[in-house]
Amino acid sequence: MTLSQAPAGWRKSSRSSQETNCVEVGRIGGGAAVRDTKNRAAGHFTTTAAQWSAFVAAVKTGKFDG
């Protein structure tokens, strides 16, 4: 599946406060787009809806906690 459309509705986590070291998530049909808040011009990567859901679930369960 190719997710090549332009993302819309970019948003940063409300937990980021005024920090600039974070990412933004945009909506695309069938998935999500992710970009670096500090370097938006560098572009973004896309994920399918299933990939994004799996990532969010892993974050919520602490899979990436050190």
C-alpha positions as CSV (number, residue, x, y, z in Angstrom):
1,M,0.0,0.0,0.0
2,T,1.3,3.4,-0.9
3,L,0.3,6.4,1.2
4,S,1.4,9.3,-0.9
5,Q,-1.2,12.0,-0.4
6,A,-0.5,15.2,1.5
7,P,-1.0,14.9,5.3
8,A,-3.6,17.2,6.9
9,G,-4.3,18.3,10.5
10,W,-0.8,18.2,11.8
11,R,-0.7,18.2,15.7
12,K,1.8,17.9,18.5
13,S,1.1,15.9,21.7
14,S,-0.4,18.1,24.4
15,R,2.1,16.4,26.7
16,S,4.9,18.2,24.8
17,S,4.0,21.5,26.4
18,Q,6.3,24.2,24.9
19,E,9.1,21.7,24.0
20,T,10.4,21.6,20.5
21,N,12.1,18.2,20.7
22,C,9.0,16.2,19.6
23,V,7.2,14.9,16.6
24,E,3.9,15.9,15.0
25,V,1.3,13.5,13.5
26,G,-0.8,14.3,10.5
27,R,-3.9,12.5,9.1
28,I,-3.8,10.7,5.7
29,G,-6.4,8.3,4.3
30,G,-5.6,4.8,5.6
31,G,-2.9,5.9,8.1
32,A,-0.8,8.5,9.7
33,A,2.2,10.7,8.8
34,V,4.9,11.7,11.3
35,R,7.5,14.5,11.1
36,D,10.0,16.2,13.3
37,T,8.7,19.4,14.9
38,K,12.1,21.1,14.7
39,N,12.7,20.2,11.1
40,R,9.4,20.1,9.2
41,A,11.2,20.8,5.9
42,A,12.9,17.4,6.2
43,G,9.7,15.7,5.2
44,H,7.7,13.0,6.9
45,F,7.1,9.3,6.9
46,T,3.8,7.4,6.6
47,T,2.3,4.4,8.3
48,T,-0.7,2.4,7.7
49,A,-3.6,2.5,10.2
50,A,-2.6,-0.9,11.5
51,Q,1.0,0.1,12.0
52,W,0.1,3.3,13.7
53,S,-2.3,1.5,16.1
54,A,0.3,-1.1,16.9
55,F,2.8,1.6,17.7
56,V,0.4,3.6,19.9
57,A,-0.5,0.4,21.8
58,A,3.1,-0.4,22.4
59,V,3.8,3.1,23.7
60,K,0.8,2.9,26.0
61,T,1.9,-0.5,27.5
62,G,5.4,0.8,28.1
63,K,7.2,-1.4,25.6
64,F,9.8,1.4,24.8
65,D,10.4,2.4,28.4
66,G,14.0,2.1,29.4
